[in-house]
């Protein structure tokens, strides 16, 4: 008999876990590459990424209310479209979010100890895997603390920037260098920082009253994240300008310096470490739960479906995911991981929107979300598209071989 996970998360915890994934390291690392692609089209790109994320959130919330089990779109695709599409979504999520986990771990290492970034990244993965192993409620409590700290740091950056003499509102306007392709690519990169609301859906088996809680938690978490991102983007862009922002490896640090708030620089660095840790904690939760669901259906080794008799968590899946992420974090590149992760997760949400379309209601949002996901996925840098397509194709071949 399959053991069930413990339902211990309420609305507040579910929202916080979603925020822990979204309002995390993404805002510290993705603004630079996005501004480089979009120029002064950064704000339209942010709005586009938020609109696609909203469509995806609504699809995920409706599906999660119908299927309140661990696994997210892997489960929805399987139930609404067939086993292959569920498998493809799960595969895209696991490989994409493994890359995202590695990027978050490397962000911790880069800000905490740049000379030993890879070693620190691997160590923090081990530490947070141990936290998750002790139970999801403990993970939720730690995420609350991390989210509160990150929001305080971001608020300090926004206030310091907007109150400084370096602000120039003209930097927020459009420029001749802005192109539709650049805005699309930037929106695809920014989606990397928006995708955290999926963590709420993948924890469906651990949420109390999921049919009511999940549809409320998803849009709440997304709305708060969008407001925070917009405030940070406006303040940083108005201080640095699109060109300087696009060339910056640490935009919030550079914005604090440009605003004359040098005292804020070490605070931002600590905030980045806390943000990346919170994102990584929630990401590890989501990937391990999708791994659990795929193992239950035989797409991954059956041992990964084991649930700890005391802590009631998928401990084998958590250990396996933690090991893989630690190895990738010891060797990966942060910017390359962002593009690869965005491609895999956009494919995942394309399947979610297609699944939501079959429910009958809300089809306009589902079609918009599906079209938006595909447009953003294939507007990403060519290297990310090619690598993502190759990995998805490899997963499809594995599925065909197993079925035959």
C-alpha positions as CSV (number, residue, x, y, z in Angstrom):
1,X,0.0,0.0,0.0
2,X,1.3,3.5,-1.0
3,X,2.1,5.6,2.1
4,X,0.6,9.1,2.0
5,X,2.5,12.3,2.9
6,X,1.4,14.3,6.0
7,X,-1.0,17.3,5.3
8,X,0.6,20.0,7.5
9,X,0.6,23.1,5.4
10,X,-2.0,25.9,5.6
11,X,-2.7,28.8,3.3
12,X,0.0,31.0,4.8
13,X,2.7,28.3,4.6
14,X,1.8,27.5,1.0
15,X,2.0,31.2,0.0
16,X,5.4,31.5,1.8
17,X,6.8,28.5,0.1
18,X,5.8,29.9,-3.3
19,X,7.4,33.3,-2.4
20,X,10.5,31.5,-1.2
21,X,10.9,30.2,-4.7
22,X,10.0,33.4,-6.6
23,X,11.2,36.2,-4.4
24,X,14.6,34.6,-4.1
25,X,17.9,34.7,-5.9
26,X,16.3,35.2,-9.2
27,X,15.8,38.9,-8.6
28,X,19.5,39.2,-7.6
29,X,20.9,37.5,-10.8
30,X,18.4,37.6,-13.7
31,X,17.9,41.4,-14.1
32,X,21.4,41.8,-15.7
33,X,21.0,39.2,-18.5
34,X,17.4,40.3,-19.1
35,X,18.4,44.0,-19.4
36,X,21.2,43.0,-21.8
37,X,18.6,41.3,-24.0
38,X,15.8,43.8,-23.8
39,X,17.6,47.1,-23.2
40,X,15.0,49.7,-22.2
41,X,12.3,47.0,-22.9
42,X,13.1,45.4,-19.5
43,X,9.8,46.6,-17.9
44,X,7.6,45.4,-20.8
45,X,9.5,42.1,-20.7
46,X,8.7,41.9,-17.0
47,X,5.1,42.6,-17.6
48,X,5.0,39.9,-20.4
49,X,6.7,37.3,-18.1
50,X,4.2,38.2,-15.4
51,X,1.2,37.8,-17.7
52,X,2.4,34.4,-18.9
53,X,3.0,33.4,-15.3
54,X,-0.5,34.5,-14.4
55,X,-2.0,32.3,-17.1
56,X,0.1,29.4,-15.9
57,X,-0.8,30.0,-12.3
58,X,-4.5,29.9,-13.0
59,X,-4.1,26.7,-15.0
60,X,-2.0,25.2,-12.2
61,X,-4.5,26.3,-9.5
62,X,-7.5,24.8,-11.3
63,X,-5.7,21.5,-11.9
64,X,-4.3,21.3,-8.4
65,X,-7.8,21.7,-7.0
66,X,-9.0,18.8,-9.2
67,X,-5.9,16.6,-8.5
68,X,-4.5,17.4,-5.0
69,X,-1.5,15.0,-5.2
70,X,2.2,15.4,-5.3
71,X,3.7,15.8,-8.7
72,X,2.1,19.0,-10.2
73,X,1.8,19.0,-14.0
74,X,3.3,15.5,-14.2
75,X,0.0,14.3,-12.6
76,X,-2.2,16.8,-14.6
77,X,-0.7,15.9,-18.0
78,X,-1.0,12.2,-17.2
79,X,-4.7,12.5,-16.2
80,X,-5.8,14.9,-18.8
81,X,-3.6,14.3,-21.9
82,X,-2.2,10.8,-21.4
83,X,0.9,9.1,-19.8
84,X,3.4,10.4,-22.3
85,X,2.5,14.1,-21.9
86,X,2.6,13.7,-18.1
87,X,6.0,12.0,-18.3
88,X,7.3,14.8,-20.6
89,X,6.2,17.5,-18.2
90,X,7.7,15.7,-15.3
91,X,10.9,15.1,-17.1
92,X,11.1,18.7,-18.2
93,X,10.5,19.8,-14.6
94,X,13.0,17.5,-13.0
95,X,15.9,18.3,-15.4
96,X,15.0,22.0,-15.7
97,X,14.7,22.5,-12.0
98,X,17.8,20.5,-11.2
99,X,19.7,23.1,-13.3
100,X,17.8,25.8,-11.4
101,X,18.8,24.3,-8.0
102,X,22.4,24.3,-9.1
103,X,22.1,28.0,-10.1
104,X,20.7,28.9,-6.7
105,X,23.4,27.0,-4.9
106,X,26.1,28.7,-7.0
107,X,24.5,32.1,-6.2
108,X,25.0,31.3,-2.5
109,X,28.6,30.3,-3.1
110,X,29.3,33.4,-5.3
111,X,28.0,35.8,-2.7
112,X,29.2,34.0,0.4
113,X,32.8,33.0,-0.7
114,X,33.6,33.8,-4.3
115,X,36.9,32.0,-4.3
116,X,35.3,28.7,-3.2
117,X,31.9,29.2,-4.8
118,X,31.5,25.6,-6.1
119,X,32.5,24.0,-2.8
120,X,30.1,26.2,-0.9
121,X,27.4,25.5,-3.4
122,X,27.8,21.7,-2.9
123,X,27.9,22.1,0.9
124,X,24.7,24.2,1.0
125,X,22.8,21.6,-1.1
126,X,23.8,18.9,1.4
127,X,22.7,21.1,4.4
128,X,19.3,22.0,2.9
129,X,18.7,18.4,1.9
130,X,19.1,17.5,5.5
131,X,16.5,20.1,6.5
132,X,14.0,18.8,4.0
133,X,14.7,15.2,5.2
134,X,13.4,16.2,8.7
135,X,9.9,17.1,7.3
136,X,8.2,19.7,5.2
137,X,6.8,21.7,8.2
138,X,10.4,22.4,9.3
139,X,11.2,23.5,5.8
140,X,8.2,25.9,5.8
141,X,9.3,27.5,9.0
142,X,12.8,28.1,7.7
143,X,11.4,29.5,4.5
144,X,9.3,32.0,6.5
145,X,12.4,33.4,8.1
146,X,14.3,33.6,4.8
147,X,11.5,35.3,2.9
148,X,11.0,38.0,5.6
149,X,14.8,38.8,5.5
150,X,14.9,39.0,1.7
151,X,11.8,41.3,1.5
152,X,13.4,43.6,4.0
153,X,16.7,43.8,2.0
154,X,14.8,44.4,-1.3
155,X,12.7,47.2,0.4
156,X,15.9,48.8,1.5
157,X,17.3,48.8,-2.0
158,X,14.1,50.2,-3.5
159,X,13.9,53.0,-0.9
160,X,17.6,53.9,-1.0
161,X,17.6,54.0,-4.8
162,X,14.4,56.0,-5.3
163,X,15.4,58.6,-2.7
164,X,18.9,59.2,-4.1
165,X,20.0,61.9,-6.5
166,X,21.1,59.3,-9.0
167,X,17.5,58.6,-10.1
168,X,16.6,59.6,-13.7
169,X,13.0,58.8,-14.8
170,X,14.1,59.1,-18.4
171,X,15.9,55.8,-18.1
172,X,12.6,54.1,-17.7
173,X,11.3,55.2,-21.2
174,X,11.6,53.2,-24.4
175,X,14.7,53.5,-26.6
176,X,15.5,52.9,-30.3
177,X,17.5,49.8,-29.4
178,X,14.5,47.9,-28.0
179,X,13.3,45.0,-30.3
180,X,10.5,42.6,-30.1
181,X,12.9,39.7,-30.1
182,X,14.9,41.2,-27.3
183,X,11.8,41.7,-25.2
184,X,10.7,38.1,-25.8
185,X,14.1,36.7,-24.9
186,X,14.2,38.9,-21.7
187,X,10.7,37.7,-20.7
188,X,11.9,34.1,-21.1
189,X,14.9,34.7,-18.9
190,X,12.8,36.6,-16.3
191,X,10.4,33.7,-16.2
192,X,13.2,31.8,-14.4
193,X,12.4,34.0,-11.4
194,X,8.6,33.7,-11.6
195,X,8.2,29.9,-11.7
196,X,8.2,29.3,-8.0
197,X,4.4,29.1,-7.6
198,X,4.7,25.5,-9.0
199,X,6.1,24.5,-5.7
200,X,2.7,25.0,-4.2
201,X,1.1,22.7,-6.6
202,X,3.8,20.0,-6.3
203,X,3.1,20.0,-2.6
204,X,-0.6,19.2,-3.1
205,X,-0.4,16.1,-1.0
206,X,1.0,18.0,2.0
207,X,-1.5,20.9,2.0
208,X,-4.6,21.0,4.2
209,X,-7.8,21.3,2.3
210,X,-6.0,21.5,-1.1
211,X,-9.1,22.1,-3.2
212,X,-9.6,25.4,-1.4
213,X,-6.1,26.3,-0.3
214,X,-4.1,25.9,-3.5
215,X,-6.3,28.0,-5.8
216,X,-6.0,30.8,-3.2
217,X,-2.3,30.4,-2.5
218,X,-1.1,30.4,-6.1
219,X,-2.4,33.8,-7.2
220,X,-1.6,35.4,-3.9
221,X,2.1,34.3,-4.1
222,X,2.4,35.4,-7.7
223,X,0.8,38.8,-7.1
224,X,3.1,39.6,-4.2
225,X,6.1,38.5,-6.2
226,X,5.1,40.6,-9.2
227,X,4.7,43.7,-7.1
228,X,8.1,43.2,-5.5
229,X,9.9,42.5,-8.8
230,X,8.3,45.6,-10.5
231,X,9.4,47.8,-7.6
232,X,13.0,46.5,-7.7
233,X,13.2,46.7,-11.5
234,X,12.0,50.3,-11.6
235,X,14.3,51.4,-8.9
236,X,17.4,49.7,-10.2
237,X,16.8,50.7,-13.8
238,X,16.2,54.3,-12.9
239,X,19.5,54.5,-11.1
240,X,21.7,52.4,-13.4
241,X,20.1,52.7,-16.8
242,X,19.6,49.7,-19.2
243,X,23.2,49.6,-20.5
244,X,24.9,49.6,-17.1
245,X,22.3,47.2,-15.7
246,X,22.9,44.8,-18.6
247,X,26.6,44.7,-17.9
248,X,26.3,44.2,-14.2
249,X,27.0,40.9,-12.5
250,X,25.5,42.1,-9.2
251,X,22.8,44.7,-10.2
252,X,21.5,45.4,-6.7
253,X,25.0,45.9,-5.3
254,X,25.8,48.3,-8.1
255,X,22.5,50.1,-7.6
256,X,23.2,50.6,-3.9
257,X,26.6,52.0,-4.7
258,X,25.2,54.3,-7.4
259,X,22.7,55.6,-4.9
260,X,25.5,56.4,-2.4
261,X,24.3,53.7,0.0
262,X,27.6,51.9,0.5
263,X,26.4,50.7,3.9
264,X,23.8,48.7,2.1
265,X,26.3,46.6,0.0
266,X,27.1,44.0,2.6
267,X,23.4,43.8,3.6
268,X,22.5,43.1,-0.1
269,X,25.2,40.4,-0.2
270,X,23.8,38.7,2.9
271,X,20.3,39.1,1.5
272,X,21.4,37.4,-1.7
273,X,22.7,34.4,0.2
274,X,19.4,34.2,2.2
275,X,17.4,34.5,-1.0
276,X,19.3,31.8,-2.8
277,X,19.0,29.6,0.2
278,X,15.3,30.1,0.4
279,X,14.8,29.4,-3.3
280,X,17.0,26.3,-3.2
281,X,15.1,25.0,-0.2
282,X,11.8,25.3,-1.9
283,X,13.1,24.0,-5.3
284,X,14.5,20.8,-3.7
285,X,11.1,20.2,-2.2
286,X,9.4,20.5,-5.5
287,X,11.8,18.4,-7.5
288,X,11.8,15.6,-4.9
289,X,8.0,15.5,-5.0
290,X,7.8,15.2,-8.8
291,X,10.5,12.5,-8.6
292,X,8.3,10.7,-6.0
293,X,5.2,10.9,-8.3
294,X,7.2,9.6,-11.4
295,X,8.7,6.8,-9.3
296,X,5.2,5.8,-8.1
297,X,4.2,5.3,-11.8
298,X,7.3,3.4,-12.7
299,X,9.0,6.1,-14.8
300,X,11.9,6.3,-12.3
301,X,13.3,3.6,-10.0
302,X,10.7,2.3,-7.6
303,X,13.0,2.9,-4.6
304,X,12.5,6.7,-5.1
305,X,8.8,6.3,-4.1
306,X,9.7,5.3,-0.5
307,X,8.2,7.5,2.3
308,X,10.0,7.8,5.6
309,X,7.9,6.0,8.3
310,X,8.6,8.8,10.9
311,X,9.1,12.0,9.0
312,X,6.6,11.1,6.3
313,X,8.7,12.6,3.5
314,X,10.0,11.0,0.2
315,X,13.4,10.5,1.8
316,X,15.0,8.4,-1.0
317,X,13.9,10.9,-3.6
318,X,15.2,13.8,-1.5
319,X,18.6,12.1,-1.1
320,X,18.9,11.3,-4.8
321,X,17.9,14.8,-5.9
322,X,20.3,16.3,-3.4
323,X,23.2,14.2,-4.6
324,X,22.6,15.1,-8.3
325,X,22.2,18.8,-7.6
326,X,25.4,18.8,-5.4
327,X,27.3,17.3,-8.3
328,X,25.9,19.7,-10.9
329,X,26.5,22.7,-8.6
330,X,30.2,21.7,-8.3
331,X,30.6,22.0,-12.0
332,X,27.9,24.2,-13.6
333,X,27.8,27.8,-14.8
334,X,25.1,30.1,-13.4
335,X,24.0,32.0,-16.5
336,X,23.9,28.8,-18.6
337,X,21.8,27.1,-16.0
338,X,19.2,29.9,-16.1
339,X,18.5,29.6,-19.8
340,X,18.4,25.8,-19.7
341,X,16.1,25.9,-16.6
342,X,13.7,28.4,-18.2
343,X,13.3,26.2,-21.4
344,X,12.5,23.1,-19.4
345,X,10.0,24.8,-17.1
346,X,8.3,26.6,-20.0
347,X,7.7,23.3,-21.6
348,X,6.4,22.0,-18.3
349,X,3.8,24.9,-18.2
350,X,2.9,24.4,-21.8
351,X,1.7,20.9,-20.8
352,X,-0.1,22.4,-17.8
353,X,-2.0,24.9,-20.0
354,X,-2.9,22.2,-22.5
355,X,-4.2,20.1,-19.6
356,X,-6.2,23.0,-18.2
357,X,-7.8,23.5,-21.6
358,X,-9.5,20.0,-21.3
359,X,-11.3,21.1,-18.1
360,X,-13.8,23.0,-20.2
361,X,-13.8,26.4,-18.4
362,X,-11.1,29.1,-18.5
363,X,-10.0,28.0,-22.0
364,X,-9.0,31.6,-23.1
365,X,-6.4,31.8,-20.4
366,X,-5.2,28.3,-21.1
367,X,-4.7,29.0,-24.8
368,X,-2.9,32.3,-24.0
369,X,-0.7,30.5,-21.5
370,X,0.2,27.7,-23.9
371,X,1.1,30.2,-26.7
372,X,3.0,32.4,-24.3
373,X,5.1,29.5,-23.0
374,X,6.0,28.3,-26.4
375,X,6.9,31.8,-27.6
376,X,9.1,32.5,-24.6
377,X,10.8,29.1,-24.7
378,X,11.9,29.4,-28.4
379,X,12.9,33.0,-27.9
380,X,15.6,32.0,-25.4
381,X,19.3,32.0,-26.4
382,X,20.0,29.4,-29.1
383,X,22.3,27.3,-26.9
384,X,19.5,27.0,-24.2
385,X,17.0,26.0,-26.9
386,X,19.2,23.4,-28.4
387,X,20.3,21.9,-25.1
388,X,16.8,21.8,-23.7
389,X,15.4,20.2,-26.9
390,X,18.1,17.6,-26.8
391,X,17.4,16.7,-23.2
392,X,13.7,16.5,-23.8
393,X,14.2,14.3,-26.8
394,X,16.5,12.0,-24.8
395,X,13.7,11.7,-22.2
396,X,11.2,10.9,-24.9
397,X,13.5,8.1,-26.3
398,X,13.9,6.7,-22.8
399,X,10.1,6.6,-22.4
400,X,9.7,4.9,-25.8
401,X,12.3,2.3,-24.9
402,X,10.7,1.6,-21.5
403,X,7.3,1.2,-23.0
404,X,8.5,-1.1,-25.8
